[in-house]
Amino acid sequence: MGSRLSVVNALRGFLPARAILHEEEDTRPYECDGLTAYRQLPMVVALPETEAQVRKILQTCHAMGVPVVPRGAGTGLSGGALPPGDGVLLSMAKFMRAVRVDPLARVAVVQPGVRNAAISELAAPHGLYYAPDPSSQIACTIGGNVAENSGGVHCLKYGLTLHNVLGLRGFTIEGEPIALGGEALDAPGYDLLALAIGSEGMLVVVTEVTVKLLPKPQSARVIMASFADVEKAGDAVAKIIAAGIIPAGLEMMDKPATRAVEEFVGAGYDLEAAAILLCESDGTSEEVEDEIARMKAVLEGAGATRMTVSRDEAERLRFWSGRKAAFPAMGRISPDYYCMDGTIPRKRLGEVLNFIAALEKKYGLRCQNVFHAGDGNLHPLILFDANNPDELDRTERFAAEVLEKCVAVGGTITGEHGVGVEKINQMCVQFRPDELELFHALKRAFDPAGLLNPGKAVPTLARCAEFGRMHVHGGKLPHADLPRF
């Protein structure tokens, strides 16, 4: 393990001074990602500009036994880019070049620091776009999207990052070049591309991404449907899918979230509804008109009290602007918010929303709910004040119960934000010890010394045993077969 001075001196051998930050006032902006409740000042921040520099940084840190944490734009919400206090934070912010856009093959090759929205801007002159659209798309980078397997409001029809990335290039912690996937329909050997996407920076440092581009739909319209209670709205989501309809987007917001958003952006939402659904159709004009009519019929049968269909593109974008502004809207009504990310079967939406409402009373905290409802991917936003230690503690316990409820109803503890440090204890609830050991074996295959983003995503069995000792839920211990410390 190297000291700060030894690491800085080693990096100075091949990096310019501007690419090495080690004074506190320079490293402080990198102390956390979007999960601001967890902070750690990095020992050193490196800002390479070339692949050769990235490779040399990794080789140097590996030789010195120094941990490395890759970082994109820092918009992640699970603490995946939380710095190592004894290592190097590797910022990929300067990798902002679009290598090429091929409109005939419908692909774009970009560096990891290119913003999500910028890919569609590059492709727009060719009538193409990049489909995954996280709410943070104006700021988040494609490298971070790859690390977390990000989704967005249109992921129901068009898929997550996993379904829209064709290839990656980068380096292992030892500085070995690695290329996964490609522009062909298939790649030889095991599907390591799928393994790397969503691996939270634990397996490879990505330096180039090849993404799939899609033709921009000729037409798109969205229905804003109101419901008198959240269970009916949840049931409507399941009924739309059961009818054989796959909307381009199917989002849900409860009344508190809708009110906060409406005051923030004026999207034209129904403030009297207990919940609203945004149901979008895209395609040719004929396809859209037919699908809108079919969805309206299902929604009416499911108990919708009011429906408004966007009349033009400006109104459609206004409806979506509210949903995409849901997170920043919370900043106007609460000092802090804790954004959860779990996934459940669609048919359990109403049940889980009622469960969350009961937790609000139990913990004395407000929670506003927005959902990628079509995927069952929920984002409860717990409002709290981080300056109050008791509120932070109650928020963490509230969040843990929500995640464990997701597992109990047949879901998972994450949909698109990753595990990071936020949900690492809940990994002990979701997975058996032998499954966790398999995850560790995969990690060792890429990073035997455990230096790349250590301590994230996959807990040790000792941690799970300790968590089990402290955590009794429903009268049962997680992994009761493990020895307690």
DRENDO-1510 file (C-alpha; in Angstrom, 1 decimal, always signed):
<recs>
REC; n; res; u; v; w
REC; 1; MET; +0.0; +0.0; +0.0 .
REC; 2; GLY; +1.5; +3.3; -1.1 .
REC; 3; SER; +1.5; +6.6; +0.9 .
REC; 4; ARG; +0.0; +9.7; -0.7 .
REC; 5; LEU; +3.4; +11.1; -1.5 .
REC; 6; SER; +4.7; +7.8; -3.0 .
REC; 7; VAL; +1.5; +7.5; -5.2 .
REC; 8; VAL; +1.7; +11.1; -6.3 .
REC; 9; ASN; +5.4; +10.8; -7.1 .
REC; 10; ALA; +4.8; +7.6; -9.1 .
REC; 11; LEU; +2.0; +9.2; -11.1 .
REC; 12; ARG; +4.1; +12.3; -11.8 .
REC; 13; GLY; +6.4; +10.1; -13.7 .
REC; 14; PHE; +4.0; +10.0; -16.7 .
REC; 15; LEU; +1.1; +12.4; -15.9 .
REC; 16; PRO; +1.2; +16.2; -16.2 .
REC; 17; ALA; +0.7; +18.1; -12.9 .
REC; 18; ARG; -2.8; +19.2; -13.9 .
REC; 19; ALA; -3.9; +15.6; -14.1 .
REC; 20; ILE; -3.0; +14.8; -10.4 .
REC; 21; LEU; -5.0; +16.3; -7.5 .
REC; 22; HIS; -4.0; +15.6; -3.9 .
REC; 23; GLU; -4.6; +18.7; -1.9 .
REC; 24; GLU; -7.8; +18.6; +0.1 .
REC; 25; GLU; -9.4; +21.7; -1.6 .
REC; 26; ASP; -8.9; +20.0; -5.0 .
REC; 27; THR; -10.1; +16.5; -4.0 .
REC; 28; ARG; -13.1; +17.6; -2.0 .
REC; 29; PRO; -15.5; +17.8; -5.0 .
REC; 30; TYR; -14.9; +14.1; -5.5 .
REC; 31; GLU; -15.8; +12.9; -2.0 .
REC; 32; CYS; -19.1; +11.4; -3.0 .
REC; 33; ASP; -21.4; +10.7; -5.9 .
REC; 34; GLY; -25.2; +11.4; -6.1 .
REC; 35; LEU; -25.6; +9.4; -2.8 .
REC; 36; THR; -24.4; +12.4; -0.7 .
REC; 37; ALA; -25.1; +10.7; +2.6 .
REC; 38; TYR; -21.9; +8.8; +2.2 .
REC; 39; ARG; -18.6; +10.7; +1.8 .
REC; 40; GLN; -14.9; +9.9; +1.8 .
REC; 41; LEU; -12.1; +12.2; +0.8 .
REC; 42; PRO; -10.0; +10.5; -1.9 .
REC; 43; MET; -6.2; +10.2; -1.3 .
REC; 44; VAL; -5.4; +11.1; -4.9 .
REC; 45; VAL; -7.5; +12.0; -7.9 .
REC; 46; ALA; -6.1; +11.2; -11.4 .
REC; 47; LEU; -7.5; +12.8; -14.5 .
REC; 48; PRO; -6.0; +11.0; -17.5 .
REC; 49; GLU; -6.6; +12.2; -21.1 .
REC; 50; THR; -5.4; +9.2; -23.1 .
REC; 51; GLU; -5.8; +5.4; -23.1 .
REC; 52; ALA; -2.0; +5.1; -22.6 .
REC; 53; GLN; -2.3; +7.2; -19.4 .
REC; 54; VAL; -5.2; +5.1; -18.1 .
REC; 55; ARG; -3.2; +1.9; -18.7 .
REC; 56; LYS; -0.1; +3.3; -17.0 .
REC; 57; ILE; -2.2; +4.4; -14.0 .
REC; 58; LEU; -3.6; +1.0; -13.5 .
REC; 59; GLN; -0.3; -0.8; -14.0 .
REC; 60; THR; +1.3; +1.6; -11.4 .
REC; 61; CYS; -1.4; +1.2; -8.8 .
REC; 62; HIS; -1.5; -2.6; -9.3 .
REC; 63; ALA; +2.3; -2.8; -8.8 .
REC; 64; MET; +2.0; -0.6; -5.6 .
REC; 65; GLY; -1.1; -2.4; -4.3 .
REC; 66; VAL; -3.1; +0.8; -4.4 .
REC; 67; PRO; -6.9; +0.6; -4.8 .
REC; 68; VAL; -8.5; +2.3; -7.8 .
REC; 69; VAL; -12.1; +3.6; -8.1 .
REC; 70; PRO; -13.3; +4.7; -11.6 .
REC; 71; ARG; -15.6; +7.6; -11.8 .
REC; 72; GLY; -17.9; +9.1; -14.5 .
REC; 73; ALA; -19.9; +12.2; -13.9 .
REC; 74; GLY; -20.7; +11.4; -10.3 .
REC; 75; THR; -24.4; +11.2; -10.8 .
REC; 76; GLY; -24.7; +7.6; -9.5 .
REC; 77; LEU; -27.1; +7.1; -6.6 .
REC; 78; SER; -25.7; +4.0; -4.8 .
REC; 79; GLY; -22.2; +5.2; -3.8 .
REC; 80; GLY; -20.6; +3.2; -6.5 .
REC; 81; ALA; -18.0; +5.9; -7.1 .
REC; 82; LEU; -17.4; +6.5; -3.4 .
REC; 83; PRO; -13.6; +7.2; -3.3 .
REC; 84; PRO; -11.1; +5.0; -1.5 .
REC; 85; GLY; -9.5; +7.0; +1.3 .
REC; 86; ASP; -6.3; +5.1; +0.7 .
REC; 87; GLY; -6.3; +4.9; -3.1 .
REC; 88; VAL; -6.7; +6.7; -6.4 .
REC; 89; LEU; -10.0; +8.0; -7.8 .
REC; 90; LEU; -9.7; +7.6; -11.5 .
REC; 91; SER; -11.9; +10.2; -13.2 .
REC; 92; MET; -12.8; +9.6; -16.8 .
REC; 93; ALA; -14.2; +13.1; -17.2 .
REC; 94; LYS; -11.8; +14.1; -20.0 .
REC; 95; PHE; -12.7; +11.2; -22.3 .
REC; 96; MET; -15.4; +13.2; -24.1 .
REC; 97; ARG; -14.6; +12.4; -27.7 .
REC; 98; ALA; -17.0; +10.9; -30.2 .
REC; 99; VAL; -14.9; +8.5; -32.2 .
REC; 100; ARG; -17.4; +8.0; -35.0 .
REC; 101; VAL; -21.0; +7.9; -35.9 .
REC; 102; ASP; -22.0; +5.4; -38.6 .
REC; 103; PRO; -25.5; +6.1; -39.8 .
REC; 104; LEU; -25.6; +3.1; -42.2 .
REC; 105; ALA; -24.6; +0.6; -39.5 .
REC; 106; ARG; -26.6; +2.6; -37.0 .
REC; 107; VAL; -23.8; +2.7; -34.4 .
REC; 108; ALA; -21.8; +5.3; -32.5 .
REC; 109; VAL; -18.4; +4.8; -31.0 .
REC; 110; VAL; -17.8; +7.2; -28.1 .
REC; 111; GLN; -15.5; +7.6; -25.1 .
REC; 112; PRO; -16.9; +7.0; -21.7 .
REC; 113; GLY; -17.1; +10.7; -20.7 .
REC; 114; VAL; -19.6; +11.5; -23.4 .
REC; 115; ARG; -22.9; +12.5; -21.9 .
REC; 116; ASN; -25.9; +10.2; -22.5 .
REC; 117; ALA; -27.9; +13.0; -24.2 .
REC; 118; ALA; -25.0; +14.1; -26.3 .
REC; 119; ILE; -25.1; +10.7; -28.1 .
REC; 120; SER; -28.6; +11.5; -29.4 .
REC; 121; GLU; -27.5; +15.0; -30.3 .
REC; 122; LEU; -24.7; +13.6; -32.4 .
REC; 123; ALA; -27.0; +11.1; -34.1 .
REC; 124; ALA; -29.9; +13.5; -34.7 .
REC; 125; PRO; -28.7; +14.8; -38.1 .
REC; 126; HIS; -29.0; +11.3; -39.4 .
REC; 127; GLY; -32.5; +10.8; -38.0 .
REC; 128; LEU; -31.2; +8.5; -35.3 .
REC; 129; TYR; -31.0; +8.5; -31.5 .
REC; 130; TYR; -29.8; +6.5; -28.5 .
REC; 131; ALA; -32.7; +5.0; -26.6 .
REC; 132; PRO; -31.8; +4.7; -22.9 .
REC; 133; ASP; -32.7; +8.0; -21.3 .
REC; 134; PRO; -32.0; +8.2; -17.5 .
REC; 135; SER; -33.5; +11.2; -15.8 .
REC; 136; SER; -30.0; +12.5; -15.4 .
REC; 137; GLN; -29.2; +12.2; -19.1 .
REC; 138; ILE; -28.1; +15.8; -19.6 .
REC; 139; ALA; -25.3; +15.1; -17.1 .
REC; 140; CYS; -24.6; +11.4; -16.7 .
REC; 141; THR; -22.0; +9.8; -19.0 .
REC; 142; ILE; -22.2; +6.6; -21.0 .
REC; 143; GLY; -19.3; +5.1; -19.0 .
REC; 144; GLY; -21.4; +5.5; -15.8 .
REC; 145; ASN; -24.4; +4.1; -17.6 .
REC; 146; VAL; -22.4; +1.0; -18.5 .
REC; 147; ALA; -21.2; +0.6; -15.0 .
REC; 148; GLU; -24.7; +0.7; -13.5 .
REC; 149; ASN; -26.7; -0.7; -16.5 .
REC; 150; SER; -28.9; +2.4; -16.4 .
REC; 151; GLY; -32.4; +2.5; -17.8 .
REC; 152; GLY; -34.8; +5.4; -18.2 .
REC; 153; VAL; -38.4; +6.2; -18.8 .
REC; 154; HIS; -38.4; +4.4; -22.2 .
REC; 155; CYS; -36.6; +1.2; -21.1 .
REC; 156; LEU; -39.8; -0.8; -21.1 .
REC; 157; LYS; -39.9; -1.0; -24.9 .
REC; 158; TYR; -36.2; -0.3; -25.8 .
REC; 159; GLY; -34.3; -1.9; -23.0 .
REC; 160; LEU; -31.6; -1.0; -20.5 .
REC; 161; THR; -28.0; -0.1; -21.3 .
REC; 162; LEU; -27.3; -3.8; -21.6 .
REC; 163; HIS; -29.6; -4.0; -24.6 .
REC; 164; ASN; -28.2; -1.0; -26.4 .
REC; 165; VAL; -24.4; -1.4; -26.1 .
REC; 166; LEU; -22.7; -3.5; -28.7 .
REC; 167; GLY; -19.1; -3.4; -27.5 .
REC; 168; LEU; -16.6; -2.1; -25.0 .
REC; 169; ARG; -12.9; -1.5; -24.9 .
REC; 170; GLY; -10.8; -0.9; -21.8 .
REC; 171; PHE; -8.2; -2.3; -19.4 .
REC; 172; THR; -8.1; -4.6; -16.4 .
REC; 173; ILE; -6.6; -3.5; -13.1 .
REC; 174; GLU; -3.3; -5.0; -14.4 .
REC; 175; GLY; -3.4; -2.7; -17.4 .
REC; 176; GLU; -4.2; -5.5; -19.8 .
REC; 177; PRO; -6.3; -4.4; -22.8 .
REC; 178; ILE; -9.7; -6.0; -23.1 .
REC; 179; ALA; -12.3; -5.8; -25.9 .
REC; 180; LEU; -15.8; -7.2; -25.4 .
REC; 181; GLY; -18.6; -7.6; -28.0 .
REC; 182; GLY; -18.4; -5.8; -31.3 .
REC; 183; GLU; -20.6; -4.6; -34.2 .
REC; 184; ALA; -21.5; -8.0; -35.4 .
REC; 185; LEU; -24.6; -9.8; -34.4 .
REC; 186; ASP; -22.7; -12.1; -32.1 .
REC; 187; ALA; -19.2; -12.3; -30.6 .
REC; 188; PRO; -17.0; -15.4; -30.1 .
REC; 189; GLY; -16.7; -17.0; -26.7 .
REC; 190; TYR; -18.5; -16.3; -23.5 .
REC; 191; ASP; -20.8; -13.2; -23.3 .
REC; 192; LEU; -18.4; -11.2; -21.2 .
REC; 193; LEU; -20.0; -8.0; -22.5 .
REC; 194; ALA; -23.2; -8.7; -20.5 .
REC; 195; LEU; -21.0; -9.5; -17.5 .
REC; 196; ALA; -19.1; -6.2; -17.7 .
REC; 197; ILE; -22.3; -4.0; -18.2 .
REC; 198; GLY; -23.6; -3.4; -14.7 .
REC; 199; SER; -20.4; -4.6; -13.0 .
REC; 200; GLU; -20.1; -1.2; -11.2 .
REC; 201; GLY; -16.5; -0.6; -12.2 .
REC; 202; MET; -15.3; -3.7; -10.4 .
REC; 203; LEU; -14.0; -5.7; -13.4 .
REC; 204; VAL; -12.7; -3.3; -16.1 .
REC; 205; VAL; -12.0; +0.4; -16.7 .
REC; 206; VAL; -13.9; +1.3; -19.9 .
REC; 207; THR; -12.2; +3.6; -22.4 .
REC; 208; GLU; -14.5; +3.2; -25.4 .
REC; 209; VAL; -18.2; +2.3; -25.9 .
REC; 210; THR; -20.0; +1.2; -29.1 .
REC; 211; VAL; -23.7; +1.8; -28.9 .
REC; 212; LYS; -26.7; +0.9; -31.0 .
REC; 213; LEU; -28.6; +3.8; -32.6 .
REC; 214; LEU; -32.3; +3.6; -33.5 .
REC; 215; PRO; -34.4; +5.6; -36.1 .
REC; 216; LYS; -36.3; +8.4; -34.4 .
REC; 217; PRO; -40.0; +7.4; -34.3 .
REC; 218; GLN; -42.2; +9.2; -36.8 .
REC; 219; SER; -44.8; +10.0; -34.1 .
REC; 220; ALA; -45.2; +9.8; -30.4 .
REC; 221; ARG; -48.1; +10.6; -28.0 .
REC; 222; VAL; -48.6; +10.1; -24.3 .
REC; 223; ILE; -51.6; +9.6; -22.2 .
REC; 224; MET; -51.8; +11.1; -18.7 .
REC; 225; ALA; -54.2; +9.0; -16.7 .
REC; 226; SER; -55.5; +9.8; -13.2 .
REC; 227; PHE; -56.5; +7.3; -10.6 .
REC; 228; ALA; -58.4; +7.7; -7.3 .
REC; 229; ASP; -56.1; +5.3; -5.4 .
REC; 230; VAL; -52.7; +3.8; -6.0 .
REC; 231; GLU; -53.7; +0.2; -6.1 .
REC; 232; LYS; -56.0; +0.8; -9.1 .
REC; 233; ALA; -53.1; +2.6; -10.8 .
REC; 234; GLY; -50.8; -0.4; -10.1 .
REC; 235; ASP; -53.4; -2.8; -11.4 .
REC; 236; ALA; -53.8; -0.7; -14.5 .
REC; 237; VAL; -50.1; -1.1; -15.3 .
REC; 238; ALA; -50.4; -4.9; -15.1 .
REC; 239; LYS; -53.6; -4.9; -17.2 .
REC; 240; ILE; -51.9; -2.9; -20.0 .
REC; 241; ILE; -49.1; -5.4; -20.3 .
REC; 242; ALA; -51.6; -8.3; -20.0 .
REC; 243; ALA; -53.4; -6.9; -23.0 .
REC; 244; GLY; -50.3; -7.4; -25.1 .
REC; 245; ILE; -49.4; -3.8; -25.2 .
REC; 246; ILE; -45.7; -2.7; -24.7 .
REC; 247; PRO; -45.8; +1.1; -24.4 .
REC; 248; ALA; -42.7; +3.1; -25.2 .
REC; 249; GLY; -43.0; +4.4; -21.6 .
REC; 250; LEU; -45.2; +3.5; -18.7 .
REC; 251; GLU; -44.5; +5.6; -15.6 .
REC; 252; MET; -46.3; +6.2; -12.3 .
REC; 253; MET; -46.2; +9.0; -9.8 .
REC; 254; ASP; -48.1; +9.2; -6.5 .
REC; 255; LYS; -49.9; +12.4; -5.4 .
REC; 256; PRO; -47.1; +13.9; -3.2 .
REC; 257; ALA; -44.6; +13.4; -6.0 .
REC; 258; THR; -47.0; +14.9; -8.6 .
REC; 259; ARG; -47.6; +17.9; -6.5 .
REC; 260; ALA; -43.9; +18.6; -5.8 .
REC; 261; VAL; -43.1; +18.2; -9.5 .
REC; 262; GLU; -46.0; +20.4; -10.7 .
REC; 263; GLU; -44.9; +23.2; -8.4 .
REC; 264; PHE; -41.4; +22.9; -9.9 .
REC; 265; VAL; -42.0; +22.6; -13.6 .
REC; 266; GLY; -45.7; +23.2; -14.3 .
REC; 267; ALA; -46.1; +20.0; -16.4 .
REC; 268; GLY; -49.9; +20.1; -16.3 .
REC; 269; TYR; -50.4; +17.2; -14.0 .
REC; 270; ASP; -53.7; +16.4; -12.2 .
REC; 271; LEU; -53.1; +17.4; -8.6 .
REC; 272; GLU; -56.3; +15.8; -7.3 .
REC; 273; ALA; -55.4; +12.2; -8.4 .
REC; 274; ALA; -53.9; +9.8; -5.9 .
REC; 275; ALA; -51.7; +8.6; -8.7 .
REC; 276; ILE; -51.1; +9.3; -12.3 .
REC; 277; LEU; -49.8; +7.1; -15.1 .
REC; 278; LEU; -47.9; +8.4; -18.2 .
REC; 279; CYS; -48.4; +5.9; -21.0 .
REC; 280; GLU; -46.6; +6.6; -24.3 .
REC; 281; SER; -46.9; +5.1; -27.7 .
REC; 282; ASP; -44.5; +5.7; -30.6 .
REC; 283; GLY; -44.1; +4.5; -34.1 .
REC; 284; THR; -45.9; +5.4; -37.3 .
REC; 285; SER; -49.0; +7.7; -37.0 .
REC; 286; GLU; -51.3; +4.8; -37.6 .
REC; 287; GLU; -49.6; +2.6; -35.1 .
REC; 288; VAL; -49.7; +5.3; -32.5 .
REC; 289; GLU; -53.4; +6.1; -33.0 .
REC; 290; ASP; -54.3; +2.4; -32.7 .
REC; 291; GLU; -52.2; +1.8; -29.6 .
REC; 292; ILE; -53.4; +5.0; -27.9 .
REC; 293; ALA; -57.0; +3.9; -28.4 .
REC; 294; ARG; -56.2; +0.4; -27.0 .
REC; 295; MET; -54.5; +1.8; -24.0 .
REC; 296; LYS; -57.3; +4.3; -23.3 .
REC; 297; ALA; -59.8; +1.4; -23.3 .
REC; 298; VAL; -57.7; -0.6; -20.8 .
REC; 299; LEU; -57.2; +2.4; -18.6 .
REC; 300; GLU; -60.9; +3.2; -18.6 .
REC; 301; GLY; -61.7; -0.4; -17.7 .
REC; 302; ALA; -59.1; -0.3; -14.9 .
REC; 303; GLY; -60.8; +2.7; -13.3 .
REC; 304; ALA; -59.0; +5.8; -14.6 .
REC; 305; THR; -60.9; +8.9; -13.5 .
REC; 306; ARG; -59.5; +11.2; -16.1 .
REC; 307; MET; -57.3; +10.9; -19.3 .
REC; 308; THR; -55.5; +13.5; -21.3 .
REC; 309; VAL; -53.7; +12.7; -24.5 .
REC; 310; SER; -50.9; +15.0; -25.6 .
REC; 311; ARG; -52.0; +17.1; -28.6 .
REC; 312; ASP; -48.6; +17.9; -30.0 .
REC; 313; GLU; -44.9; +17.3; -29.4 .
REC; 314; ALA; -44.6; +20.3; -27.1 .
REC; 315; GLU; -47.3; +18.9; -24.8 .
REC; 316; ARG; -45.8; +15.4; -24.9 .
REC; 317; LEU; -42.4; +16.8; -23.8 .
REC; 318; ARG; -44.1; +18.9; -21.1 .
REC; 319; PHE; -45.7; +15.8; -19.6 .
REC; 320; TRP; -42.3; +14.0; -19.6 .
REC; 321; SER; -40.5; +17.0; -18.2 .
REC; 322; GLY; -42.3; +16.6; -15.0 .
REC; 323; ARG; -41.4; +12.9; -14.6 .
REC; 324; LYS; -37.8; +13.6; -15.4 .
REC; 325; ALA; -37.6; +16.5; -13.0 .
REC; 326; ALA; -39.0; +14.4; -10.1 .
REC; 327; PHE; -35.6; +14.1; -8.3 .
REC; 328; PRO; -34.6; +17.8; -8.4 .
REC; 329; ALA; -38.1; +18.8; -7.5 .
REC; 330; MET; -37.6; +17.3; -4.1 .
REC; 331; GLY; -34.8; +19.7; -3.4 .
REC; 332; ARG; -37.4; +22.5; -3.1 .
REC; 333; ILE; -39.3; +20.7; -0.3 .
REC; 334; SER; -36.6; +18.9; +1.7 .
REC; 335; PRO; -33.0; +19.5; +2.7 .
REC; 336; ASP; -32.1; +15.9; +1.5 .
REC; 337; TYR; -33.7; +12.9; -0.2 .
REC; 338; TYR; -32.8; +9.3; -0.3 .
REC; 339; CYS; -33.6; +7.8; -3.7 .
REC; 340; MET; -34.3; +4.1; -3.5 .
REC; 341; ASP; -34.2; +1.6; -6.4 .
REC; 342; GLY; -35.8; -1.8; -6.2 .
REC; 343; THR; -37.7; -3.9; -8.7 .
REC; 344; ILE; -40.9; -5.9; -8.0 .
REC; 345; PRO; -43.5; -7.9; -10.0 .
REC; 346; ARG; -45.9; -5.4; -11.6 .
REC; 347; LYS; -48.9; -7.1; -10.0 .
REC; 348; ARG; -47.5; -6.2; -6.5 .
REC; 349; LEU; -47.2; -2.4; -7.1 .
REC; 350; GLY; -50.3; -1.5; -5.1 .
REC; 351; GLU; -49.3; -3.7; -2.2 .
REC; 352; VAL; -45.7; -2.3; -2.0 .
REC; 353; LEU; -47.0; +1.3; -2.2 .
REC; 354; ASN; -49.3; +0.6; +0.7 .
REC; 355; PHE; -46.4; -1.0; +2.6 .
REC; 356; ILE; -44.3; +2.2; +2.0 .
REC; 357; ALA; -47.2; +4.4; +3.2 .
REC; 358; ALA; -47.2; +2.4; +6.5 .
REC; 359; LEU; -43.4; +2.9; +6.8 .
REC; 360; GLU; -43.9; +6.6; +6.5 .
REC; 361; LYS; -45.9; +6.5; +9.7 .
REC; 362; LYS; -43.6; +4.0; +11.4 .
REC; 363; TYR; -40.5; +6.2; +10.8 .
REC; 364; GLY; -42.1; +9.6; +10.9 .
REC; 365; LEU; -40.7; +10.5; +7.4 .
REC; 366; ARG; -42.3; +11.6; +4.1 .
REC; 367; CYS; -41.8; +9.4; +1.1 .
REC; 368; GLN; -42.7; +10.3; -2.5 .
REC; 369; ASN; -43.0; +7.7; -5.1 .
REC; 370; VAL; -42.1; +7.6; -8.8 .
REC; 371; PHE; -41.9; +4.4; -10.8 .
REC; 372; HIS; -40.8; +2.9; -14.0 .
REC; 373; ALA; -44.1; +1.2; -13.5 .
REC; 374; GLY; -44.0; -1.0; -16.7 .
REC; 375; ASP; -40.8; -2.6; -15.5 .
REC; 376; GLY; -41.8; -2.7; -11.8 .
REC; 377; ASN; -38.8; -0.6; -11.1 .
REC; 378; LEU; -39.7; +1.7; -8.1 .
REC; 379; HIS; -37.9; +4.8; -6.9 .
REC; 380; PRO; -39.3; +5.8; -3.5 .
REC; 381; LEU; -37.8; +9.2; -2.5 .
REC; 382; ILE; -37.5; +9.4; +1.3 .
REC; 383; LEU; -37.2; +13.0; +2.5 .
REC; 384; PHE; -35.0; +13.8; +5.4 .
REC; 385; ASP; -32.4; +16.2; +6.8 .
REC; 386; ALA; -28.9; +14.8; +6.7 .
REC; 387; ASN; -27.8; +17.3; +9.4 .
REC; 388; ASN; -30.0; +15.3; +11.9 .
REC; 389; PRO; -28.3; +12.0; +12.7 .
REC; 390; ASP; -31.5; +10.5; +14.0 .
REC; 391; GLU; -33.3; +11.3; +10.7 .
REC; 392; LEU; -30.5; +9.8; +8.7 .
REC; 393; ASP; -30.6; +6.6; +10.8 .
REC; 394; ARG; -34.4; +6.3; +10.4 .
REC; 395; THR; -34.0; +6.9; +6.7 .
REC; 396; GLU; -31.5; +4.1; +6.3 .
REC; 397; ARG; -33.8; +1.7; +8.3 .
REC; 398; PHE; -36.8; +2.8; +6.2 .
REC; 399; ALA; -34.8; +2.1; +3.0 .
REC; 400; ALA; -33.6; -1.3; +4.2 .
REC; 401; GLU; -37.2; -2.4; +4.8 .
REC; 402; VAL; -38.3; -1.3; +1.4 .
REC; 403; LEU; -35.5; -3.3; -0.3 .
REC; 404; GLU; -36.2; -6.4; +1.8 .
REC; 405; LYS; -39.9; -6.1; +0.9 .
REC; 406; CYS; -38.9; -6.1; -2.8 .
REC; 407; VAL; -37.1; -9.4; -2.2 .
REC; 408; ALA; -40.0; -10.8; -0.2 .
REC; 409; VAL; -42.5; -10.2; -3.1 .
REC; 410; GLY; -40.3; -11.8; -5.6 .
REC; 411; GLY; -38.2; -8.8; -6.8 .
REC; 412; THR; -34.7; -7.6; -6.5 .
REC; 413; ILE; -32.8; -4.9; -4.5 .
REC; 414; THR; -31.9; -2.9; -7.6 .
REC; 415; GLY; -33.2; -2.1; -11.1 .
REC; 416; GLU; -30.8; +0.4; -12.5 .
REC; 417; HIS; -28.8; +2.3; -9.8 .
REC; 418; GLY; -26.6; -0.6; -8.8 .
REC; 419; VAL; -25.6; -1.8; -5.3 .
REC; 420; GLY; -22.5; +0.2; -4.6 .
REC; 421; VAL; -22.2; +0.7; -0.8 .
REC; 422; GLU; -25.9; +1.6; -0.3 .
REC; 423; LYS; -27.4; -1.8; -0.7 .
REC; 424; ILE; -24.5; -4.1; +0.2 .
REC; 425; ASN; -26.1; -5.4; +3.3 .
REC; 426; GLN; -29.3; -6.3; +1.4 .
REC; 427; MET; -27.2; -8.4; -0.9 .
REC; 428; CYS; -26.9; -10.7; +2.2 .
REC; 429; VAL; -30.7; -10.9; +2.2 .
REC; 430; GLN; -31.1; -11.6; -1.5 .
REC; 431; PHE; -28.3; -14.1; -2.1 .
REC; 432; ARG; -27.1; -17.3; -0.5 .
REC; 433; PRO; -23.5; -17.7; +0.6 .
REC; 434; ASP; -22.6; -20.0; -2.3 .
REC; 435; GLU; -24.1; -17.4; -4.8 .
REC; 436; LEU; -22.0; -14.6; -3.2 .
REC; 437; GLU; -18.9; -16.8; -3.4 .
REC; 438; LEU; -19.5; -17.2; -7.1 .
REC; 439; PHE; -19.7; -13.4; -7.5 .
REC; 440; HIS; -16.3; -13.2; -5.7 .
REC; 441; ALA; -14.9; -15.9; -8.0 .
REC; 442; LEU; -15.8; -13.8; -11.0 .
REC; 443; LYS; -14.3; -10.7; -9.4 .
REC; 444; ARG; -11.0; -12.6; -8.8 .
REC; 445; ALA; -10.9; -13.8; -12.4 .
REC; 446; PHE; -10.6; -10.2; -13.5 .
REC; 447; ASP; -8.9; -8.7; -10.4 .
REC; 448; PRO; -7.2; -11.3; -8.2 .
REC; 449; ALA; -5.8; -8.7; -5.7 .
REC; 450; GLY; -9.3; -7.0; -5.3 .
REC; 451; LEU; -8.0; -3.5; -6.1 .
REC; 452; LEU; -10.6; -2.2; -8.6 .
REC; 453; ASN; -13.5; -0.5; -6.8 .
REC; 454; PRO; -13.0; -2.7; -3.6 .
REC; 455; GLY; -15.7; -3.1; -1.0 .
REC; 456; LYS; -18.6; -2.4; -3.4 .
REC; 457; ALA; -21.6; -4.4; -4.6 .
REC; 458; VAL; -20.7; -7.9; -3.3 .
REC; 459; PRO; -20.4; -8.4; +0.5 .
REC; 460; THR; -18.0; -10.8; +2.1 .
REC; 461; LEU; -19.5; -13.7; +4.0 .
REC; 462; ALA; -18.1; -12.3; +7.2 .
REC; 463; ARG; -20.0; -9.1; +6.5 .
REC; 464; CYS; -23.2; -11.0; +5.9 .
REC; 465; ALA; -22.7; -13.0; +9.2 .
REC; 466; GLU; -22.2; -9.7; +11.1 .
REC; 467; PHE; -25.2; -8.2; +9.4 .
REC; 468; GLY; -27.2; -11.2; +10.4 .
REC; 469; ARG; -26.1; -10.9; +14.0 .
REC; 470; MET; -27.4; -7.3; +14.1 .
REC; 471; HIS; -30.4; -7.8; +11.9 .
REC; 472; VAL; -33.5; -9.9; +12.8 .
REC; 473; HIS; -36.4; -9.4; +10.4 .
REC; 474; GLY; -39.7; -11.2; +10.9 .
REC; 475; GLY; -38.1; -13.3; +13.6 .
REC; 476; LYS; -35.6; -14.8; +11.1 .
REC; 477; LEU; -31.9; -14.2; +10.7 .
REC; 478; PRO; -30.4; -14.0; +7.1 .
REC; 479; HIS; -28.2; -16.9; +6.5 .
REC; 480; ALA; -28.8; -18.6; +9.8 .
REC; 481; ASP; -26.3; -21.3; +8.8 .
REC; 482; LEU; -23.3; -18.9; +9.0 .
REC; 483; PRO; -21.3; -18.6; +12.2 .
REC; 484; ARG; -22.0; -15.4; +14.1 .
REC; 485; PHE; -19.1; -13.2; +15.4 .
</recs>
